């Protein structure tokens, strides 16, 4: 296997183990992955288009939702096209720089989504706990001040981790037990001492995962206290139901992330990576389309508009 020299250290190509699929099942597997990829793309593009084109959805939560859809599109585009290529060509090798780039993007997008969920929780907190001051507090400027740091901190944190990964040595036949260059899988196959980087990853995980989750939980404690003060049972349920979409996404994201990073079975890693990479981006637009009243009303209005246009065309002909 060919390799290149980097600072005198042999940098090998990486072998992505991917999935073991028989010749007969390969085409079916490719079709399933391709359909999943297209559904995720179309669903999230639909949400972004709906938010951008519909004046009724020019609200802070919709703004953060469109950011989340962008993250989900980039997420699957970072991993699934390479999986399709491997499955179609049976070429499991990936060179050093593309693997490092994939590792960087995966960490960057995961961090950004974690911070975005915090921004969405803050929006829910202000909307329920300070409804009279909501429009003043959650102005366009405030939304930008919440959104920009999520992308910036995600990129900086991922850059730091990638810098440490680039300092590791990889030599010989390097087999990654996953379907893409995931950080934990890359650390396992390094010939260097990764003790420091593993400890740093734990501390980093506290900052990226635990602290944002605690902020989200704290915001919902305040939200629940406010909801319990509402005297009308109908009012309590209506207020609580406005949070269910965000709560569902938080549970899916952090549940799959903890399942992926809090265990050490390489075979289980691949399964959880599939859930983390595909299921969460697939369900995000579905959850918000089915549970968000504003989104549902916008979809219904769009459908009615199409029907009216079709009727007008028929009458003209």
Short mmCIF file of the C-alpha atoms (twelve columns), coordinates in Angstrom:
data_MODEL
# 
_entry.id   MODEL 
# 
loop_
_atom_site.group_PDB 
_atom_site.id 
_atom_site.type_symbol 
_atom_site.label_atom_id 
_atom_site.label_alt_id 
_atom_site.label_comp_id 
_atom_site.label_asym_id 
_atom_site.label_seq_id 
_atom_site.Cartn_x 
_atom_site.Cartn_y 
_atom_site.Cartn_z 
_atom_site.pdbx_PDB_model_num 
ATOM 1   C CA . UNK A 1   0.000   0.000   0.000   1 
ATOM 2   C CA . UNK A 2   1.418   3.341   -1.007  1 
ATOM 3   C CA . UNK A 3   1.884   6.155   1.424   1 
ATOM 4   C CA . UNK A 4   3.508   9.559   1.676   1 
ATOM 5   C CA . UNK A 5   6.124   11.018  3.976   1 
ATOM 6   C CA . UNK A 6   5.075   13.738  6.370   1 
ATOM 7   C CA . UNK A 7   7.752   15.123  8.697   1 
ATOM 8   C CA . UNK A 8   9.672   11.881  8.279   1 
ATOM 9   C CA . UNK A 9   6.751   9.749   9.449   1 
ATOM 10  C CA . UNK A 10  5.062   7.263   7.163   1 
ATOM 11  C CA . UNK A 11  1.450   8.303   6.683   1 
ATOM 12  C CA . UNK A 12  -0.543  5.361   5.432   1 
ATOM 13  C CA . UNK A 13  -3.814  5.294   3.614   1 
ATOM 14  C CA . UNK A 14  -6.762  4.368   5.775   1 
ATOM 15  C CA . UNK A 15  -8.877  1.311   5.108   1 
ATOM 16  C CA . UNK A 16  -12.555 1.943   5.931   1 
ATOM 17  C CA . UNK A 17  -14.102 -1.366  6.961   1 
ATOM 18  C CA . UNK A 18  -17.647 -0.089  6.305   1 
ATOM 19  C CA . UNK A 19  -20.355 -2.796  6.213   1 
ATOM 20  C CA . UNK A 20  -20.062 -6.428  5.231   1 
ATOM 21  C CA . UNK A 21  -22.641 -6.880  2.467   1 
ATOM 22  C CA . UNK A 22  -22.967 -9.844  0.118   1 
ATOM 23  C CA . UNK A 23  -22.813 -9.403  -3.643  1 
ATOM 24  C CA . UNK A 24  -26.548 -10.053 -3.920  1 
ATOM 25  C CA . UNK A 25  -27.398 -7.542  -1.209  1 
ATOM 26  C CA . UNK A 26  -25.026 -4.791  -2.373  1 
ATOM 27  C CA . UNK A 27  -27.447 -3.150  -4.819  1 
ATOM 28  C CA . UNK A 28  -30.244 -3.202  -2.249  1 
ATOM 29  C CA . UNK A 29  -27.913 -1.653  0.357   1 
ATOM 30  C CA . UNK A 30  -26.836 1.094   -2.079  1 
ATOM 31  C CA . UNK A 31  -30.454 1.897   -2.946  1 
ATOM 32  C CA . UNK A 32  -31.431 2.093   0.741   1 
ATOM 33  C CA . UNK A 33  -28.503 4.406   1.594   1 
ATOM 34  C CA . UNK A 34  -29.134 6.566   -1.482  1 
ATOM 35  C CA . UNK A 35  -32.849 6.875   -0.731  1 
ATOM 36  C CA . UNK A 36  -32.096 7.751   2.897   1 
ATOM 37  C CA . UNK A 37  -29.600 10.390  1.763   1 
ATOM 38  C CA . UNK A 38  -32.048 11.932  -0.714  1 
ATOM 39  C CA . UNK A 39  -34.889 11.934  1.824   1 
ATOM 40  C CA . UNK A 40  -32.702 13.687  4.406   1 
ATOM 41  C CA . UNK A 41  -31.566 16.251  1.830   1 
ATOM 42  C CA . UNK A 42  -35.064 16.935  0.491   1 
ATOM 43  C CA . UNK A 43  -36.635 17.114  3.954   1 
ATOM 44  C CA . UNK A 44  -34.115 19.607  5.303   1 
ATOM 45  C CA . UNK A 45  -34.021 21.666  2.084   1 
ATOM 46  C CA . UNK A 46  -37.827 21.822  2.283   1 
ATOM 47  C CA . UNK A 47  -37.644 23.171  5.855   1 
ATOM 48  C CA . UNK A 48  -35.038 25.793  4.875   1 
ATOM 49  C CA . UNK A 49  -37.069 26.867  1.827   1 
ATOM 50  C CA . UNK A 50  -40.280 27.050  3.839   1 
ATOM 51  C CA . UNK A 51  -38.656 29.204  6.519   1 
ATOM 52  C CA . UNK A 52  -36.977 31.531  3.999   1 
ATOM 53  C CA . UNK A 53  -39.979 32.024  1.704   1 
ATOM 54  C CA . UNK A 54  -42.841 32.136  4.202   1 
ATOM 55  C CA . UNK A 55  -43.258 35.453  6.064   1 
ATOM 56  C CA . UNK A 56  -45.202 33.700  8.850   1 
ATOM 57  C CA . UNK A 57  -42.111 31.690  9.725   1 
ATOM 58  C CA . UNK A 58  -39.761 34.655  10.092  1 
ATOM 59  C CA . UNK A 59  -39.389 33.910  13.789  1 
ATOM 60  C CA . UNK A 60  -36.396 33.090  16.016  1 
ATOM 61  C CA . UNK A 61  -37.242 29.388  16.434  1 
ATOM 62  C CA . UNK A 62  -37.635 28.976  12.670  1 
ATOM 63  C CA . UNK A 63  -34.311 30.742  12.170  1 
ATOM 64  C CA . UNK A 64  -32.564 28.289  14.483  1 
ATOM 65  C CA . UNK A 65  -34.429 25.395  12.860  1 
ATOM 66  C CA . UNK A 66  -33.094 26.386  9.426   1 
ATOM 67  C CA . UNK A 67  -29.576 26.502  10.906  1 
ATOM 68  C CA . UNK A 68  -30.154 23.006  12.281  1 
ATOM 69  C CA . UNK A 69  -31.279 21.812  8.848   1 
ATOM 70  C CA . UNK A 70  -28.079 23.201  7.303   1 
ATOM 71  C CA . UNK A 71  -26.044 21.248  9.875   1 
ATOM 72  C CA . UNK A 72  -27.983 18.063  9.108   1 
ATOM 73  C CA . UNK A 73  -27.450 18.457  5.348   1 
ATOM 74  C CA . UNK A 74  -23.704 18.909  5.850   1 
ATOM 75  C CA . UNK A 75  -23.655 15.997  8.318   1 
ATOM 76  C CA . UNK A 76  -24.952 13.423  5.875   1 
ATOM 77  C CA . UNK A 77  -23.025 14.954  2.964   1 
ATOM 78  C CA . UNK A 78  -19.818 14.453  4.927   1 
ATOM 79  C CA . UNK A 79  -20.342 10.716  5.424   1 
ATOM 80  C CA . UNK A 80  -22.956 9.075   3.177   1 
ATOM 81  C CA . UNK A 81  -21.494 9.916   -0.281  1 
ATOM 82  C CA . UNK A 82  -18.243 8.193   0.688   1 
ATOM 83  C CA . UNK A 83  -20.222 5.197   1.986   1 
ATOM 84  C CA . UNK A 84  -22.039 5.017   -1.351  1 
ATOM 85  C CA . UNK A 85  -18.719 5.213   -3.201  1 
ATOM 86  C CA . UNK A 86  -17.208 2.413   -1.101  1 
ATOM 87  C CA . UNK A 87  -20.279 0.230   -1.557  1 
ATOM 88  C CA . UNK A 88  -20.414 0.793   -5.320  1 
ATOM 89  C CA . UNK A 89  -16.700 0.529   -6.188  1 
ATOM 90  C CA . UNK A 90  -15.577 -1.745  -3.339  1 
ATOM 91  C CA . UNK A 91  -12.641 0.655   -2.891  1 
ATOM 92  C CA . UNK A 92  -12.281 0.960   0.897   1 
ATOM 93  C CA . UNK A 93  -9.137  3.075   0.918   1 
ATOM 94  C CA . UNK A 94  -9.061  6.769   1.696   1 
ATOM 95  C CA . UNK A 95  -5.923  8.893   1.745   1 
ATOM 96  C CA . UNK A 96  -4.647  10.812  4.752   1 
ATOM 97  C CA . UNK A 97  -5.953  14.342  4.109   1 
ATOM 98  C CA . UNK A 98  -9.545  13.411  3.103   1 
ATOM 99  C CA . UNK A 99  -9.784  11.250  6.226   1 
ATOM 100 C CA . UNK A 100 -8.578  14.082  8.468   1 
ATOM 101 C CA . UNK A 101 -10.976 16.484  6.719   1 
ATOM 102 C CA . UNK A 102 -13.864 14.097  7.311   1 
ATOM 103 C CA . UNK A 103 -12.892 13.798  10.967  1 
ATOM 104 C CA . UNK A 104 -12.761 17.605  11.288  1 
ATOM 105 C CA . UNK A 105 -16.162 18.127  9.656   1 
ATOM 106 C CA . UNK A 106 -17.825 15.440  11.763  1 
ATOM 107 C CA . UNK A 107 -16.596 16.983  15.034  1 
ATOM 108 C CA . UNK A 108 -17.346 20.518  13.823  1 
ATOM 109 C CA . UNK A 109 -20.938 19.737  12.838  1 
ATOM 110 C CA . UNK A 110 -21.585 17.706  15.992  1 
ATOM 111 C CA . UNK A 111 -20.356 20.567  18.182  1 
ATOM 112 C CA . UNK A 112 -22.386 23.113  16.230  1 
ATOM 113 C CA . UNK A 113 -25.583 21.089  16.589  1 
ATOM 114 C CA . UNK A 114 -25.037 20.803  20.339  1 
ATOM 115 C CA . UNK A 115 -24.693 24.587  20.650  1 
ATOM 116 C CA . UNK A 116 -27.679 25.177  18.353  1 
ATOM 117 C CA . UNK A 117 -29.878 23.086  20.625  1 
ATOM 118 C CA . UNK A 118 -28.867 25.388  23.488  1 
ATOM 119 C CA . UNK A 119 -29.865 28.453  21.440  1 
ATOM 120 C CA . UNK A 120 -33.226 26.854  20.706  1 
ATOM 121 C CA . UNK A 121 -33.703 26.093  24.413  1 
ATOM 122 C CA . UNK A 122 -32.980 29.740  25.284  1 
ATOM 123 C CA . UNK A 123 -35.567 30.812  22.714  1 
ATOM 124 C CA . UNK A 124 -38.155 28.482  24.280  1 
ATOM 125 C CA . UNK A 125 -37.280 29.783  27.749  1 
ATOM 126 C CA . UNK A 126 -37.759 33.430  26.751  1 
ATOM 127 C CA . UNK A 127 -40.969 32.685  24.810  1 
ATOM 128 C CA . UNK A 128 -42.626 30.935  27.766  1 
ATOM 129 C CA . UNK A 129 -41.145 32.683  30.794  1 
ATOM 130 C CA . UNK A 130 -41.092 36.234  29.352  1 
ATOM 131 C CA . UNK A 131 -43.823 36.257  26.678  1 
ATOM 132 C CA . UNK A 132 -44.504 40.017  26.910  1 
ATOM 133 C CA . UNK A 133 -40.850 40.855  26.285  1 
ATOM 134 C CA . UNK A 134 -40.172 38.057  23.784  1 
ATOM 135 C CA . UNK A 135 -40.057 40.169  20.620  1 
ATOM 136 C CA . UNK A 136 -37.805 42.698  22.338  1 
ATOM 137 C CA . UNK A 137 -35.374 40.139  23.783  1 
ATOM 138 C CA . UNK A 138 -35.264 37.775  20.787  1 
ATOM 139 C CA . UNK A 139 -34.612 40.410  18.149  1 
ATOM 140 C CA . UNK A 140 -32.836 39.637  14.869  1 
ATOM 141 C CA . UNK A 141 -29.599 40.934  16.375  1 
ATOM 142 C CA . UNK A 142 -30.008 38.654  19.410  1 
ATOM 143 C CA . UNK A 143 -30.637 35.654  17.153  1 
ATOM 144 C CA . UNK A 144 -27.477 36.401  15.181  1 
ATOM 145 C CA . UNK A 145 -25.517 36.800  18.423  1 
ATOM 146 C CA . UNK A 146 -26.733 33.360  19.474  1 
ATOM 147 C CA . UNK A 147 -26.234 31.663  16.099  1 
ATOM 148 C CA . UNK A 148 -22.795 32.977  15.141  1 
ATOM 149 C CA . UNK A 149 -20.971 31.672  18.261  1 
ATOM 150 C CA . UNK A 150 -22.451 28.197  17.727  1 
ATOM 151 C CA . UNK A 151 -20.724 27.904  14.339  1 
ATOM 152 C CA . UNK A 152 -17.590 29.726  15.481  1 
ATOM 153 C CA . UNK A 153 -17.052 27.675  18.662  1 
ATOM 154 C CA . UNK A 154 -17.783 24.453  16.778  1 
ATOM 155 C CA . UNK A 155 -15.180 25.255  14.133  1 
ATOM 156 C CA . UNK A 156 -12.516 26.366  16.631  1 
ATOM 157 C CA . UNK A 157 -12.993 23.359  18.885  1 
ATOM 158 C CA . UNK A 158 -12.877 20.972  15.936  1 
ATOM 159 C CA . UNK A 159 -9.754  22.723  14.637  1 
ATOM 160 C CA . UNK A 160 -7.981  22.166  17.972  1 
ATOM 161 C CA . UNK A 161 -8.884  18.478  18.056  1 
ATOM 162 C CA . UNK A 162 -7.887  18.021  14.410  1 
ATOM 163 C CA . UNK A 163 -4.525  19.659  15.143  1 
ATOM 164 C CA . UNK A 164 -3.850  17.026  17.805  1 
ATOM 165 C CA . UNK A 165 -5.005  14.256  15.467  1 
ATOM 166 C CA . UNK A 166 -2.568  15.502  12.796  1 
ATOM 167 C CA . UNK A 167 0.283   15.099  15.298  1 
ATOM 168 C CA . UNK A 168 -0.416  11.350  15.606  1 
ATOM 169 C CA . UNK A 169 1.501   8.704   13.692  1 
ATOM 170 C CA . UNK A 170 -0.211  6.201   11.411  1 
ATOM 171 C CA . UNK A 171 1.772   3.484   9.737   1 
ATOM 172 C CA . UNK A 172 1.263   0.162   8.013   1 
ATOM 173 C CA . UNK A 173 -2.172  -1.220  7.295   1 
ATOM 174 C CA . UNK A 174 -4.536  1.127   9.132   1 
ATOM 175 C CA . UNK A 175 -8.057  -0.297  9.332   1 
ATOM 176 C CA . UNK A 176 -10.820 1.943   10.698  1 
ATOM 177 C CA . UNK A 177 -13.700 -0.023  12.174  1 
ATOM 178 C CA . UNK A 178 -16.456 2.281   10.980  1 
ATOM 179 C CA . UNK A 179 -17.955 3.515   7.714   1 
ATOM 180 C CA . UNK A 180 -16.154 6.876   7.884   1 
ATOM 181 C CA . UNK A 181 -13.220 8.534   9.670   1 
ATOM 182 C CA . UNK A 182 -14.853 8.991   13.051  1 
ATOM 183 C CA . UNK A 183 -12.631 10.493  15.774  1 
ATOM 184 C CA . UNK A 184 -12.709 7.605   18.239  1 
ATOM 185 C CA . UNK A 185 -12.044 5.053   15.483  1 
ATOM 186 C CA . UNK A 186 -9.079  7.102   14.233  1 
ATOM 187 C CA . UNK A 187 -7.546  7.318   17.722  1 
ATOM 188 C CA . UNK A 188 -7.769  3.549   18.142  1 
ATOM 189 C CA . UNK A 189 -5.695  2.829   15.025  1 
ATOM 190 C CA . UNK A 190 -2.937  5.356   15.750  1 
ATOM 191 C CA . UNK A 191 0.516   3.988   16.551  1 
ATOM 192 C CA . UNK A 192 1.191   6.980   18.826  1 
ATOM 193 C CA . UNK A 193 0.438   7.314   22.514  1 
ATOM 194 C CA . UNK A 194 -3.070  8.802   22.540  1 
ATOM 195 C CA . UNK A 195 -3.412  9.092   26.333  1 
ATOM 196 C CA . UNK A 196 -3.291  12.893  26.316  1 
ATOM 197 C CA . UNK A 197 -5.744  13.205  23.437  1 
ATOM 198 C CA . UNK A 198 -8.163  10.766  25.076  1 
ATOM 199 C CA . UNK A 199 -8.079  12.763  28.327  1 
ATOM 200 C CA . UNK A 200 -8.486  15.984  26.380  1 
ATOM 201 C CA . UNK A 201 -11.470 14.470  24.537  1 
ATOM 202 C CA . UNK A 202 -13.144 13.696  27.872  1 
ATOM 203 C CA . UNK A 203 -12.669 17.288  29.078  1 
ATOM 204 C CA . UNK A 204 -13.766 18.588  25.694  1 
ATOM 205 C CA . UNK A 205 -16.829 16.353  25.827  1 
ATOM 206 C CA . UNK A 206 -17.768 17.962  29.150  1 
ATOM 207 C CA . UNK A 207 -17.610 21.400  27.515  1 
ATOM 208 C CA . UNK A 208 -19.347 20.429  24.275  1 
ATOM 209 C CA . UNK A 209 -21.871 17.912  25.583  1 
ATOM 210 C CA . UNK A 210 -22.458 18.050  29.332  1 
ATOM 211 C CA . UNK A 211 -22.480 21.831  29.877  1 
ATOM 212 C CA . UNK A 212 -24.898 22.514  26.981  1 
ATOM 213 C CA . UNK A 213 -27.144 19.695  28.209  1 
ATOM 214 C CA . UNK A 214 -27.153 21.176  31.730  1 
ATOM 215 C CA . UNK A 215 -28.105 24.580  30.299  1 
ATOM 216 C CA . UNK A 216 -30.956 22.968  28.352  1 
ATOM 217 C CA . UNK A 217 -32.178 21.075  31.428  1 
ATOM 218 C CA . UNK A 218 -31.990 24.236  33.551  1 
ATOM 219 C CA . UNK A 219 -34.022 26.173  30.998  1 
ATOM 220 C CA . UNK A 220 -36.683 23.467  31.013  1 
ATOM 221 C CA . UNK A 221 -36.849 23.436  34.807  1 
ATOM 222 C CA . UNK A 222 -37.716 27.152  34.599  1 
ATOM 223 C CA . UNK A 223 -40.158 26.465  31.755  1 
ATOM 224 C CA . UNK A 224 -41.941 23.731  33.735  1 
ATOM 225 C CA . UNK A 225 -42.211 26.007  36.776  1 
ATOM 226 C CA . UNK A 226 -43.822 28.672  34.594  1 
ATOM 227 C CA . UNK A 227 -46.190 26.174  32.972  1 
ATOM 228 C CA . UNK A 228 -47.349 24.879  36.362  1 
ATOM 229 C CA . UNK A 229 -48.407 28.408  37.297  1 
ATOM 230 C CA . UNK A 230 -50.896 28.484  34.417  1 
ATOM 231 C CA . UNK A 231 -54.334 27.834  35.878  1 
ATOM 232 C CA . UNK A 232 -56.041 26.531  32.746  1 
ATOM 233 C CA . UNK A 233 -55.273 22.852  31.943  1 
ATOM 234 C CA . UNK A 234 -55.762 23.653  28.251  1 
ATOM 235 C CA . UNK A 235 -53.320 26.533  28.516  1 
ATOM 236 C CA . UNK A 236 -50.772 24.357  30.304  1 
ATOM 237 C CA . UNK A 237 -50.979 21.653  27.637  1 
ATOM 238 C CA . UNK A 238 -50.836 24.147  24.754  1 
ATOM 239 C CA . UNK A 239 -47.742 25.800  26.231  1 
ATOM 240 C CA . UNK A 240 -46.031 22.486  26.933  1 
ATOM 241 C CA . UNK A 241 -46.829 21.109  23.465  1 
ATOM 242 C CA . UNK A 242 -44.904 24.009  21.928  1 
ATOM 243 C CA . UNK A 243 -41.742 22.518  23.481  1 
ATOM 244 C CA . UNK A 244 -42.210 18.903  22.443  1 
ATOM 245 C CA . UNK A 245 -40.414 19.226  19.077  1 
ATOM 246 C CA . UNK A 246 -37.278 20.624  20.684  1 
ATOM 247 C CA . UNK A 247 -37.398 18.116  23.555  1 
ATOM 248 C CA . UNK A 248 -37.684 15.226  21.069  1 
ATOM 249 C CA . UNK A 249 -34.647 16.414  19.106  1 
ATOM 250 C CA . UNK A 250 -32.615 16.941  22.297  1 
ATOM 251 C CA . UNK A 251 -33.394 13.393  23.457  1 
ATOM 252 C CA . UNK A 252 -32.510 11.913  20.051  1 
ATOM 253 C CA . UNK A 253 -29.269 13.864  19.698  1 
ATOM 254 C CA . UNK A 254 -27.852 13.460  23.201  1 
ATOM 255 C CA . UNK A 255 -29.172 9.915   23.561  1 
ATOM 256 C CA . UNK A 256 -27.426 8.702   20.414  1 
ATOM 257 C CA . UNK A 257 -24.278 10.748  21.183  1 
ATOM 258 C CA . UNK A 258 -23.941 9.231   24.672  1 
ATOM 259 C CA . UNK A 259 -24.595 5.743   23.309  1 
ATOM 260 C CA . UNK A 260 -21.826 6.300   20.756  1 
ATOM 261 C CA . UNK A 261 -19.148 7.798   23.000  1 
ATOM 262 C CA . UNK A 262 -19.788 6.128   26.360  1 
ATOM 263 C CA . UNK A 263 -18.987 2.576   25.266  1 
ATOM 264 C CA . UNK A 264 -15.968 0.913   23.645  1 
ATOM 265 C CA . UNK A 265 -17.263 -1.859  21.396  1 
ATOM 266 C CA . UNK A 266 -16.046 -1.195  17.849  1 
ATOM 267 C CA . UNK A 267 -18.869 -3.214  16.282  1 
ATOM 268 C CA . UNK A 268 -21.422 -1.312  18.353  1 
ATOM 269 C CA . UNK A 269 -19.720 1.951   17.338  1 
ATOM 270 C CA . UNK A 270 -20.633 1.377   13.692  1 
ATOM 271 C CA . UNK A 271 -24.301 0.774   14.520  1 
ATOM 272 C CA . UNK A 272 -24.525 3.853   16.764  1 
ATOM 273 C CA . UNK A 273 -22.680 5.945   14.175  1 
ATOM 274 C CA . UNK A 274 -25.360 5.049   11.616  1 
ATOM 275 C CA . UNK A 275 -28.076 6.151   14.050  1 
ATOM 276 C CA . UNK A 276 -26.220 9.337   14.961  1 
ATOM 277 C CA . UNK A 277 -25.401 10.286  11.359  1 
ATOM 278 C CA . UNK A 278 -28.631 9.282   9.593   1 
ATOM 279 C CA . UNK A 279 -31.533 8.872   12.027  1 
ATOM 280 C CA . UNK A 280 -31.199 12.241  13.774  1 
ATOM 281 C CA . UNK A 281 -30.971 14.313  10.522  1 
ATOM 282 C CA . UNK A 282 -33.826 12.223  9.072   1 
ATOM 283 C CA . UNK A 283 -36.164 12.743  12.033  1 
ATOM 284 C CA . UNK A 284 -35.417 16.422  12.674  1 
ATOM 285 C CA . UNK A 285 -37.536 17.787  9.774   1 
ATOM 286 C CA . UNK A 286 -40.224 15.155  10.377  1 
ATOM 287 C CA . UNK A 287 -40.512 16.026  14.069  1 
ATOM 288 C CA . UNK A 288 -40.777 19.750  13.400  1 
ATOM 289 C CA . UNK A 289 -43.145 19.279  10.463  1 
ATOM 290 C CA . UNK A 290 -45.532 17.136  12.490  1 
ATOM 291 C CA . UNK A 291 -45.235 18.823  15.910  1 
ATOM 292 C CA . UNK A 292 -44.821 22.520  15.078  1 
ATOM 293 C CA . UNK A 293 -48.122 24.331  14.498  1 
ATOM 294 C CA . UNK A 294 -46.496 27.178  12.558  1 
ATOM 295 C CA . UNK A 295 -44.801 24.733  10.176  1 
ATOM 296 C CA . UNK A 296 -48.033 22.771  9.714   1 
ATOM 297 C CA . UNK A 297 -50.000 25.943  8.969   1 
ATOM 298 C CA . UNK A 298 -47.363 27.054  6.468   1 
ATOM 299 C CA . UNK A 299 -47.483 23.650  4.714   1 
ATOM 300 C CA . UNK A 300 -51.297 23.750  4.582   1 
ATOM 301 C CA . UNK A 301 -51.241 27.290  3.220   1 
ATOM 302 C CA . UNK A 302 -48.734 26.252  0.567   1 
ATOM 303 C CA . UNK A 303 -50.939 23.294  -0.423  1 
ATOM 304 C CA . UNK A 304 -54.024 25.500  -0.611  1 
ATOM 305 C CA . UNK A 305 -52.085 27.978  -2.729  1 
ATOM 306 C CA . UNK A 306 -51.085 25.241  -5.173  1 
ATOM 307 C CA . UNK A 307 -54.698 24.035  -5.403  1 
ATOM 308 C CA . UNK A 308 -55.922 27.570  -6.089  1 
ATOM 309 C CA . UNK A 309 -53.320 28.034  -8.815  1 
ATOM 310 C CA . UNK A 310 -54.320 24.731  -10.424 1 
ATOM 311 C CA . UNK A 311 -58.004 25.739  -10.352 1 
ATOM 312 C CA . UNK A 312 -57.158 29.089  -11.933 1 
ATOM 313 C CA . UNK A 313 -55.220 27.379  -14.725 1 
ATOM 314 C CA . UNK A 314 -58.108 24.968  -15.390 1 
ATOM 315 C CA . UNK A 315 -60.609 27.829  -15.540 1 
ATOM 316 C CA . UNK A 316 -58.390 29.737  -17.973 1 
ATOM 317 C CA . UNK A 317 -58.120 26.710  -20.268 1 
# 
